[in-house]
Amino acid sequence: SSILFISGSKGLNESSPQYTANAWLLSNSHDTWGPVNMRTLGQRYILALLYFSMGGASWSVRGSFLNEYHECDWVGVTCDEMDIVTHLNLKQSNLTGKVPDEVGFLTHLEHIDLEFNSITGSIPSVLCELKYLKSLKLGGNRLGDTCQMPLGNLESLKSSAYLETCSLVPCP
């Protein structure tokens, strides 16, 4: 399935957030989502994975995220006229942990604002695939004082509140 394409074998481990996100997706009614296609399922899976990977049960927007409505209607998610996710704004939402690599499969993301949370780990190198990314805001997290950020090939990146403390390196 497309979930295996996105997460690989991690989705088969019953204790993984990938498995939990897939189980949530399969257990929910598609009646209120509108037209369902592979893109919609993929987007919902990735957003569910973000939720289950980053302490979603404690998020300040938890009641308005991962609900029965179309993902474009969730708080912090903005889509274009084709219902493709283009913006993630979960600033000050109590996110914890590491950003899952699978976020890189939201290939039309233009703006990511995850400032002032408790995000740890490194910036996923799959963000190199986001050729439309114009703004990346990760300040006020626990990503360390200095880092190397593999975003040097992203010519569309216009602003980042995190670039002051990161050196850009070429994408792998």
Disulfide bonds with the S-S distance in Angstrom:
Cys72-Cys79 2.03
Cys128-Cys171 2.10
Cys147-Cys166 2.14
